[in-house]
Amino acid sequence: MTMRAWTAKDIVNIPKVKQIGSLSHEVSLALYVRIDQIFAMDQGVDKVGTAFGVELPNLSVIQKGCLTHQTDKVILLHNHPYLDGRCDASPSEEDLVATEFYAKHLALMGIQLLDHIIVAQDGTYFSFRAANYLS
């Protein structure tokens, strides 16, 4: 079987992702991608932050999730809530650095970072893959 071509638009329309996009604080999670299905990280392991930032899941947790869901493909996702009266899904400098770090270190573990998506409360989103930050 060939891998389904999951798009950022598909991802942002997943009910759990829509819910995360509407939160007033940042939350991050890993999505484990298989040919036929996408699995969200267990609720108890999601990283919850403040309105100003959130830590992405650590590499060993992502590796364990890949083993559990029998995949070597992952999508990172987090939200940007309204801040200072603005809603913006654009990546921060920290988001850019973190994406590069995860892509490199996950690859060393044999895990492909398919995308890192930022969702905002107004329904907008930013895909690192679509913006050519990931190849």
OpenMM code with the backbone's topology and positions (N, CA, C; nanometers):
from openmm import Vec3, app, unit

residues = "MET THR MET ARG ALA TRP THR ALA LYS ASP ILE VAL ASN ILE PRO LYS VAL LYS GLN ILE GLY SER LEU SER HIS GLU VAL SER LEU ALA LEU TYR VAL ARG ILE ASP GLN ILE PHE ALA MET ASP GLN GLY VAL ASP LYS VAL GLY THR ALA PHE GLY VAL GLU LEU PRO ASN LEU SER VAL ILE GLN LYS GLY CYS LEU THR HIS GLN THR ASP LYS VAL ILE LEU LEU HIS ASN HIS PRO TYR LEU ASP GLY ARG CYS ASP ALA SER PRO SER GLU GLU ASP LEU VAL ALA THR GLU PHE TYR ALA LYS HIS LEU ALA LEU MET GLY ILE GLN LEU LEU ASP HIS ILE ILE VAL ALA GLN ASP GLY THR TYR PHE SER PHE ARG ALA ALA ASN TYR LEU SER".split()
positions = [
    Vec3(0.0841, -0.1189, 0.0000),
    Vec3(0.0000, 0.0000, 0.0000),
    Vec3(0.0880, 0.1245, 0.0000),
    Vec3(0.0386, 0.2288, -0.0639),
    Vec3(0.1118, 0.3549, -0.0649),
    Vec3(0.0612, 0.4452, 0.0464),
    Vec3(0.1479, 0.5349, 0.0886),
    Vec3(0.1134, 0.6283, 0.1953),
    Vec3(0.0112, 0.7287, 0.1460),
    Vec3(-0.0937, 0.7490, 0.2252),
    Vec3(-0.1916, 0.8508, 0.1917),
    Vec3(-0.1230, 0.9868, 0.1976),
    Vec3(-0.1591, 1.0740, 0.1096),
    Vec3(-0.1004, 1.2086, 0.1070),
    Vec3(-0.1775, 1.2983, 0.2032),
    Vec3(-0.1436, 1.2917, 0.3313),
    Vec3(-0.2073, 1.3776, 0.4304),
    Vec3(-0.1634, 1.5212, 0.4056),
    Vec3(-0.2566, 1.6128, 0.4084),
    Vec3(-0.2237, 1.7540, 0.3909),
    Vec3(-0.2446, 1.8276, 0.5226),
    Vec3(-0.1852, 1.9454, 0.5331),
    Vec3(-0.2053, 2.0272, 0.6524),
    Vec3(-0.3536, 2.0578, 0.6709),
    Vec3(-0.4253, 2.0778, 0.5608),
    Vec3(-0.5697, 2.1052, 0.5701),
    Vec3(-0.6434, 1.9857, 0.6302),
    Vec3(-0.6044, 1.8632, 0.5920),
    Vec3(-0.6638, 1.7436, 0.6538),
    Vec3(-0.6405, 1.7447, 0.8046),
    Vec3(-0.5180, 1.7759, 0.8424),
    Vec3(-0.4787, 1.7722, 0.9833),
    Vec3(-0.5566, 1.8755, 1.0646),
    Vec3(-0.5658, 1.9981, 1.0166),
    Vec3(-0.6325, 2.1024, 1.0952),
    Vec3(-0.7824, 2.0793, 1.1056),
    Vec3(-0.8372, 1.9902, 1.0249),
    Vec3(-0.9797, 1.9576, 1.0344),
    Vec3(-1.0088, 1.8375, 1.1238),
    Vec3(-0.9066, 1.7773, 1.1828),
    Vec3(-0.9277, 1.6706, 1.2812),
    Vec3(-0.9904, 1.7345, 1.4051),
    Vec3(-1.0969, 1.6756, 1.4609),
    Vec3(-1.1648, 1.7383, 1.5755),
    Vec3(-1.0727, 1.7768, 1.6910),
    Vec3(-0.9784, 1.6914, 1.7295),
    Vec3(-0.8889, 1.7251, 1.8409),
    Vec3(-0.8030, 1.8466, 1.8066),
    Vec3(-0.7616, 1.8581, 1.6818),
    Vec3(-0.6798, 1.9728, 1.6396),
    Vec3(-0.7640, 2.0997, 1.6419),
    Vec3(-0.8872, 2.0927, 1.5958),
    Vec3(-0.9760, 2.2094, 1.6021),
    Vec3(-0.9939, 2.2550, 1.7469),
    Vec3(-1.0082, 2.1581, 1.8368),
    Vec3(-1.0243, 2.1899, 1.9788),
    Vec3(-0.8993, 2.2610, 2.0317),
    Vec3(-0.7824, 2.2123, 1.9957),
    Vec3(-0.6572, 2.2738, 2.0400),
    Vec3(-0.6452, 2.4157, 1.9848),
    Vec3(-0.6851, 2.4353, 1.8612),
    Vec3(-0.6788, 2.5673, 1.8011),
    Vec3(-0.7614, 2.6715, 1.8737),
    Vec3(-0.8656, 2.6285, 1.9445),
    Vec3(-0.9554, 2.7224, 2.0118),
    Vec3(-0.9142, 2.7541, 2.1550),
    Vec3(-0.8073, 2.6930, 2.2049),
    Vec3(-0.7671, 2.7129, 2.3445),
    Vec3(-0.7010, 2.8487, 2.3674),
    Vec3(-0.7072, 2.8965, 2.4917),
    Vec3(-0.6478, 3.0255, 2.5271),
    Vec3(-0.5045, 3.0116, 2.5782),
    Vec3(-0.4525, 2.8908, 2.5817),
    Vec3(-0.3140, 2.8651, 2.6204),
    Vec3(-0.2541, 2.7695, 2.5170),
    Vec3(-0.1230, 2.7656, 2.5111),
    Vec3(-0.0591, 2.6791, 2.4110),
    Vec3(-0.0572, 2.5342, 2.4571),
    Vec3(-0.0784, 2.4466, 2.3594),
    Vec3(-0.0732, 2.3020, 2.3799),
    Vec3(0.0013, 2.2439, 2.2611),
    Vec3(0.0843, 2.1437, 2.2856),
    Vec3(0.1506, 2.0760, 2.1749),
    Vec3(0.1211, 1.9274, 2.1819),
    Vec3(0.1282, 1.8641, 2.0683),
    Vec3(0.1133, 1.7201, 2.0643),
    Vec3(0.1819, 1.6643, 1.9416),
    Vec3(0.2017, 1.5343, 1.9445),
    Vec3(0.2567, 1.4633, 1.8297),
    Vec3(0.1450, 1.3799, 1.7690),
    Vec3(0.1414, 1.3788, 1.6383),
    Vec3(0.0461, 1.2951, 1.5648),
    Vec3(0.1265, 1.1861, 1.4954),
    Vec3(0.0877, 1.0624, 1.5168),
    Vec3(0.1577, 0.9473, 1.4605),
    Vec3(0.0846, 0.9035, 1.3350),
    Vec3(0.1549, 0.9035, 1.2235),
    Vec3(0.0928, 0.8870, 1.0928),
    Vec3(0.1228, 0.7484, 1.0370),
    Vec3(0.0154, 0.6781, 1.0002),
    Vec3(0.0275, 0.5516, 0.9283),
    Vec3(-0.0420, 0.5679, 0.7941),
    Vec3(-0.0320, 0.4670, 0.7122),
    Vec3(-0.0912, 0.4716, 0.5788),
    Vec3(-0.2386, 0.5094, 0.5849),
    Vec3(-0.3098, 0.4495, 0.6793),
    Vec3(-0.4554, 0.4614, 0.6825),
    Vec3(-0.5098, 0.5469, 0.7956),
    Vec3(-0.4256, 0.5922, 0.8852),
    Vec3(-0.4780, 0.6548, 1.0057),
    Vec3(-0.3755, 0.7484, 1.0685),
    Vec3(-0.4267, 0.8449, 1.1450),
    Vec3(-0.3425, 0.9336, 1.2249),
    Vec3(-0.3856, 0.9180, 1.3696),
    Vec3(-0.2878, 0.8972, 1.4569),
    Vec3(-0.3146, 0.8810, 1.5990),
    Vec3(-0.2604, 1.0012, 1.6738),
    Vec3(-0.3415, 1.0592, 1.7616),
    Vec3(-0.2944, 1.1695, 1.8447),
    Vec3(-0.2264, 1.1127, 1.9676),
    Vec3(-0.1296, 1.1868, 2.0161),
    Vec3(-0.0633, 1.1492, 2.1396),
    Vec3(-0.1679, 1.1369, 2.2490),
    Vec3(-0.1461, 1.0457, 2.3419),
    Vec3(-0.2395, 1.0286, 2.4530),
    Vec3(-0.2577, 1.1605, 2.5265),
    Vec3(-0.3805, 1.1874, 2.5700),
    Vec3(-0.4152, 1.3140, 2.6348),
    Vec3(-0.3231, 1.3452, 2.7520),
    Vec3(-0.2865, 1.2459, 2.8314),
    Vec3(-0.2059, 1.2700, 2.9496),
    Vec3(-0.0639, 1.3115, 2.9200),
    Vec3(-0.0186, 1.2995, 2.7958),
    Vec3(0.1194, 1.3303, 2.7618),
    Vec3(0.1300, 1.4622, 2.6857),
    Vec3(0.0194, 1.5188, 2.6432),
    Vec3(0.0234, 1.6481, 2.5735),
    Vec3(0.0951, 1.7498, 2.6613),
    Vec3(0.1683, 1.8385, 2.5985),
    Vec3(0.2360, 1.9457, 2.6709),
    Vec3(0.1440, 2.0667, 2.6764),
    Vec3(0.1201, 2.1171, 2.7948),
    Vec3(0.0355, 2.2346, 2.8136),
    Vec3(0.1251, 2.3489, 2.8581),
    Vec3(0.1113, 2.4628, 2.7931),
    Vec3(0.1942, 2.5780, 2.8253),
    Vec3(0.1117, 2.6955, 2.8723),
    Vec3(0.1688, 2.8124, 2.8561),
    Vec3(0.1030, 2.9372, 2.8916),
    Vec3(0.0556, 3.0040, 2.7627),
    Vec3(0.0068, 3.1254, 2.7734),
    Vec3(-0.0313, 3.2002, 2.6538),
    Vec3(0.0919, 3.2377, 2.5722),
    Vec3(0.2094, 3.2291, 2.6329),
    Vec3(0.3314, 3.2758, 2.5672),
    Vec3(0.4184, 3.1655, 2.5091),
    Vec3(0.3916, 3.0416, 2.5403),
    Vec3(0.4755, 2.9358, 2.4852),
    Vec3(0.4450, 2.7994, 2.5422),
    Vec3(0.5000, 2.6986, 2.4753),
    Vec3(0.4822, 2.5608, 2.5183),
    Vec3(0.6038, 2.4813, 2.4750),
    Vec3(0.6355, 2.3813, 2.5526),
    Vec3(0.7450, 2.2916, 2.5184),
    Vec3(0.6882, 2.1785, 2.4320),
    Vec3(0.7585, 2.1449, 2.3258),
    Vec3(0.7162, 2.0326, 2.2425),
    Vec3(0.7482, 1.9018, 2.3140),
    Vec3(0.6802, 1.7920, 2.2775),
    Vec3(0.7088, 1.6626, 2.3408),
    Vec3(0.8561, 1.6253, 2.3244),
    Vec3(0.9126, 1.5546, 2.4244),
    Vec3(1.0538, 1.5205, 2.4115),
    Vec3(1.0730, 1.4026, 2.3158),
    Vec3(1.1955, 1.3887, 2.2682),
    Vec3(1.2265, 1.2901, 2.1646),
    Vec3(1.1957, 1.1473, 2.2074),
    Vec3(1.2242, 1.1124, 2.3328),
    Vec3(1.1994, 0.9750, 2.3766),
    Vec3(1.0498, 0.9446, 2.3829),
    Vec3(0.9695, 1.0431, 2.4161),
    Vec3(0.8243, 1.0238, 2.4179),
    Vec3(0.7734, 1.0022, 2.2747),
    Vec3(0.8263, 1.0794, 2.1801),
    Vec3(0.7869, 1.0627, 2.0403),
    Vec3(0.8298, 0.9255, 1.9895),
    Vec3(0.9516, 0.8834, 2.0237),
    Vec3(1.0001, 0.7524, 1.9815),
    Vec3(0.9110, 0.6412, 2.0377),
    Vec3(0.8743, 0.6523, 2.1642),
    Vec3(0.7859, 0.5528, 2.2273),
    Vec3(0.6494, 0.5520, 2.1583),
    Vec3(0.5970, 0.6696, 2.1263),
    Vec3(0.4682, 0.6785, 2.0567),
    Vec3(0.4736, 0.6134, 1.9194),
    Vec3(0.5859, 0.6318, 1.8505),
    Vec3(0.6025, 0.5678, 1.7190),
    Vec3(0.6017, 0.4157, 1.7326),
    Vec3(0.6684, 0.3650, 1.8353),
    Vec3(0.6680, 0.2203, 1.8587),
    Vec3(0.5279, 0.1706, 1.8914),
    Vec3(0.4584, 0.2431, 1.9772),
    Vec3(0.3219, 0.2058, 2.0160),
    Vec3(0.2281, 0.2029, 1.8961),
    Vec3(0.2402, 0.3010, 1.8084),
    Vec3(0.1494, 0.3128, 1.6938),
    Vec3(0.2059, 0.2520, 1.5658),
    Vec3(0.3197, 0.1839, 1.5794),
    Vec3(0.3817, 0.1108, 1.4687),
    Vec3(0.4005, 0.1984, 1.3448),
    Vec3(0.4703, 0.3090, 1.3652),
    Vec3(0.4981, 0.4005, 1.2554),
    Vec3(0.6339, 0.4662, 1.2760),
    Vec3(0.6887, 0.5182, 1.1694),
    Vec3(0.8127, 0.5962, 1.1789),
    Vec3(0.7911, 0.7360, 1.1207),
    Vec3(0.6646, 0.7790, 1.1210),
    Vec3(0.6293, 0.9104, 1.0663),
    Vec3(0.5475, 0.9878, 1.1700),
    Vec3(0.5851, 1.1139, 1.1888),
    Vec3(0.5194, 1.1942, 1.2914),
    Vec3(0.4982, 1.3367, 1.2407),
    Vec3(0.3929, 1.3981, 1.2914),
    Vec3(0.3642, 1.5395, 1.2676),
    Vec3(0.3587, 1.6069, 1.4040),
    Vec3(0.4335, 1.7136, 1.4216),
    Vec3(0.4238, 1.7928, 1.5439),
    Vec3(0.3201, 1.9019, 1.5214),
    Vec3(0.2508, 1.9366, 1.6260),
    Vec3(0.1460, 2.0370, 1.6148),
    Vec3(0.1386, 2.1157, 1.7444),
    Vec3(0.1198, 2.2448, 1.7334),
    Vec3(0.0862, 2.3254, 1.8510),
    Vec3(0.0024, 2.4448, 1.8073),
    Vec3(-0.0528, 2.5123, 1.9043),
    Vec3(-0.1407, 2.6251, 1.8739),
    Vec3(-0.0770, 2.7562, 1.9179),
    Vec3(-0.1251, 2.8638, 1.8577),
    Vec3(-0.0922, 2.9993, 1.8999),
    Vec3(-0.2242, 3.0663, 1.9380),
    Vec3(-0.2488, 3.0880, 2.0669),
    Vec3(-0.3730, 3.1558, 2.1077),
    Vec3(-0.3643, 3.3061, 2.0811),
    Vec3(-0.4784, 3.3746, 2.0998),
    Vec3(-0.4769, 3.5208, 2.0915),
    Vec3(-0.3770, 3.5729, 2.1932),
    Vec3(-0.2964, 3.6683, 2.1514),
    Vec3(-0.1980, 3.7279, 2.2397),
    Vec3(-0.1888, 3.8757, 2.2050),
    Vec3(-0.2067, 3.9588, 2.3047),
    Vec3(-0.2047, 4.1038, 2.2842),
    Vec3(-0.3061, 4.1462, 2.1779),
    Vec3(-0.4226, 4.0816, 2.1791),
    Vec3(-0.5294, 4.1166, 2.0857),
    Vec3(-0.5077, 4.0691, 1.9436),
    Vec3(-0.4048, 3.9863, 1.9223),
    Vec3(-0.3755, 3.9380, 1.7869),
    Vec3(-0.3821, 3.7856, 1.7821),
    Vec3(-0.4189, 3.7375, 1.6680),
    Vec3(-0.4207, 3.5942, 1.6425),
    Vec3(-0.3278, 3.5693, 1.5245),
    Vec3(-0.2215, 3.4907, 1.5460),
    Vec3(-0.1210, 3.4753, 1.4422),
    Vec3(-0.0626, 3.3345, 1.4464),
    Vec3(-0.0758, 3.2611, 1.3379),
    Vec3(-0.0214, 3.1253, 1.3296),
    Vec3(0.1228, 3.1245, 1.2798),
    Vec3(0.1791, 3.2404, 1.2513),
    Vec3(0.3163, 3.2468, 1.2010),
    Vec3(0.4139, 3.1904, 1.3039),
    Vec3(0.5178, 3.1207, 1.2576),
    Vec3(0.6137, 3.0633, 1.3529),
    Vec3(0.7031, 3.1704, 1.4150),
    Vec3(0.7347, 3.1487, 1.5414),
    Vec3(0.8320, 3.2344, 1.6097),
    Vec3(0.9721, 3.1832, 1.5766),
    Vec3(1.0722, 3.2577, 1.6159),
    Vec3(1.2104, 3.2118, 1.5985),
    Vec3(1.2317, 3.0799, 1.6732),
    Vec3(1.1720, 3.0680, 1.7923),
    Vec3(1.1832, 2.9443, 1.8695),
    Vec3(1.1181, 2.8277, 1.7955),
    Vec3(1.0066, 2.8526, 1.7280),
    Vec3(0.9399, 2.7474, 1.6497),
    Vec3(1.0298, 2.7002, 1.5352),
    Vec3(1.0972, 2.7933, 1.4694),
    Vec3(1.1868, 2.7589, 1.3593),
    Vec3(1.3038, 2.6736, 1.4081),
    Vec3(1.3639, 2.7156, 1.5192),
    Vec3(1.4772, 2.6426, 1.5759),
    Vec3(1.4329, 2.5035, 1.6216),
    Vec3(1.3183, 2.4956, 1.6891),
    Vec3(1.2690, 2.3660, 1.7381),
    Vec3(1.2393, 2.2710, 1.6227),
    Vec3(1.1812, 2.3208, 1.5152),
    Vec3(1.1490, 2.2358, 1.4010),
    Vec3(1.2752, 2.1779, 1.3394),
    Vec3(1.3771, 2.2609, 1.3251),
    Vec3(1.5045, 2.2130, 1.2710),
    Vec3(1.5660, 2.1070, 1.3632),
    Vec3(1.5609, 2.1313, 1.4941),
    Vec3(1.6133, 2.0371, 1.5929),
    Vec3(1.5410, 1.9031, 1.5827),
    Vec3(1.4086, 1.9062, 1.5824),
    Vec3(1.3303, 1.7819, 1.5776),
    Vec3(1.3520, 1.7070, 1.4473),
    Vec3(1.3539, 1.7772, 1.3351),
    Vec3(1.3745, 1.7100, 1.2067),
    Vec3(1.5083, 1.6360, 1.2073),
    Vec3(1.6123, 1.7017, 1.2555),
    Vec3(1.7460, 1.6420, 1.2578),
    Vec3(1.7533, 1.5232, 1.3536),
    Vec3(1.7093, 1.5425, 1.4770),
    Vec3(1.7237, 1.4385, 1.5785),
    Vec3(1.6271, 1.3217, 1.5589),
    Vec3(1.5078, 1.3490, 1.5113),
    Vec3(1.4171, 1.2380, 1.4814),
    Vec3(1.4715, 1.1546, 1.3660),
    Vec3(1.5295, 1.2197, 1.2654),
    Vec3(1.5883, 1.1462, 1.1524),
    Vec3(1.6978, 1.0516, 1.2009),
    Vec3(1.7775, 1.0961, 1.2981),
    Vec3(1.8819, 1.0097, 1.3544),
    Vec3(1.8225, 0.8873, 1.4236),
    Vec3(1.6972, 0.8982, 1.4668),
    Vec3(1.6271, 0.7871, 1.5317),
    Vec3(1.5485, 0.7042, 1.4304),
    Vec3(1.5565, 0.7417, 1.3027),
    Vec3(1.4814, 0.6690, 1.2001),
    Vec3(1.3366, 0.7115, 1.1888),
    Vec3(1.3048, 0.8301, 1.2408),
    Vec3(1.1675, 0.8816, 1.2392),
    Vec3(1.1627, 1.0028, 1.1472),
    Vec3(1.0648, 1.0050, 1.0577),
    Vec3(1.0502, 1.1164, 0.9641),
    Vec3(0.9515, 1.2186, 1.0188),
    Vec3(0.9958, 1.3426, 1.0307),
    Vec3(0.9067, 1.4523, 1.0677),
    Vec3(0.8388, 1.4993, 0.9398),
    Vec3(0.7124, 1.4620, 0.9227),
    Vec3(0.6388, 1.4963, 0.8013),
    Vec3(0.6027, 1.6440, 0.7966),
    Vec3(0.5693, 1.7008, 0.9122),
    Vec3(0.5297, 1.8417, 0.9168),
    Vec3(0.5304, 1.8881, 1.0609),
    Vec3(0.5309, 2.0164, 1.0791),
    Vec3(0.5073, 2.0823, 1.2067),
    Vec3(0.4044, 2.1889, 1.1734),
    Vec3(0.2892, 2.1793, 1.2358),
    Vec3(0.1774, 2.2675, 1.2032),
    Vec3(0.1427, 2.3515, 1.3252),
    Vec3(0.1227, 2.4798, 1.3016),
    Vec3(0.0775, 2.5717, 1.4064),
    Vec3(-0.0644, 2.6136, 1.3703),
    Vec3(-0.1566, 2.5982, 1.4650),
    Vec3(-0.2951, 2.6394, 1.4416),
    Vec3(-0.3273, 2.7582, 1.5314),
    Vec3(-0.4144, 2.8457, 1.4834),
    Vec3(-0.4546, 2.9638, 1.5597),
    Vec3(-0.6051, 2.9611, 1.5836),
    Vec3(-0.6498, 3.0408, 1.6807),
    Vec3(-0.7911, 3.0421, 1.7194),
    Vec3(-0.8825, 3.0885, 1.6072),
    Vec3(-0.8319, 3.1670, 1.5132),
    Vec3(-0.9174, 3.2161, 1.4052),
    Vec3(-0.9282, 3.1175, 1.2884),
    Vec3(-0.8714, 2.9965, 1.3068),
    Vec3(-0.8804, 2.8947, 1.2025),
    Vec3(-0.7647, 2.8949, 1.1042),
    Vec3(-0.6754, 2.9925, 1.1146),
    Vec3(-0.5594, 2.9939, 1.0264),
    Vec3(-0.4561, 2.8941, 1.0781),
    Vec3(-0.3646, 2.8565, 0.9906),
    Vec3(-0.2594, 2.7644, 1.0309),
    Vec3(-0.1344, 2.7887, 0.9484),
    Vec3(-0.0240, 2.7381, 0.9992),
    Vec3(0.1043, 2.7460, 0.9296),
    Vec3(0.1618, 2.6060, 0.9224),
    Vec3(0.1994, 2.5636, 0.8035),
    Vec3(0.2609, 2.4339, 0.7808),
    Vec3(0.4068, 2.4548, 0.7425),
    Vec3(0.4977, 2.3992, 0.8215),
    Vec3(0.6393, 2.4095, 0.7895),
    Vec3(0.6709, 2.3386, 0.6583),
    Vec3(0.6012, 2.2302, 0.6274),
    Vec3(0.6240, 2.1574, 0.5020),
    Vec3(0.5794, 2.2440, 0.3833),
    Vec3(0.4596, 2.3007, 0.3925),
    Vec3(0.4081, 2.3827, 0.2819),
    Vec3(0.4952, 2.5068, 0.2591),
    Vec3(0.5572, 2.5555, 0.3668),
    Vec3(0.6430, 2.6741, 0.3549),
    Vec3(0.7879, 2.6356, 0.3196),
    Vec3(0.8087, 2.5081, 0.2883),
    Vec3(0.9399, 2.4557, 0.2464),
    Vec3(1.0483, 2.4621, 0.3538),
    Vec3(1.0096, 2.4573, 0.4807),
    Vec3(1.1069, 2.4461, 0.5880),
    Vec3(1.1450, 2.3001, 0.6104),
    Vec3(1.0613, 2.2081, 0.5632),
    Vec3(1.0888, 2.0650, 0.5713),
    Vec3(1.0830, 2.0071, 0.4310),
    Vec3(1.1733, 1.9155, 0.4029),
    Vec3(1.1718, 1.8556, 0.2690),
    Vec3(1.1298, 1.7099, 0.2753),
] * unit.nanometer
topology = app.Topology()
chain = topology.addChain("A")
for resn in residues:
    res = topology.addResidue(resn, chain)
    for name in ("N", "CA", "C"):
        topology.addAtom(name, app.Element.getBySymbol(name[0]), res)
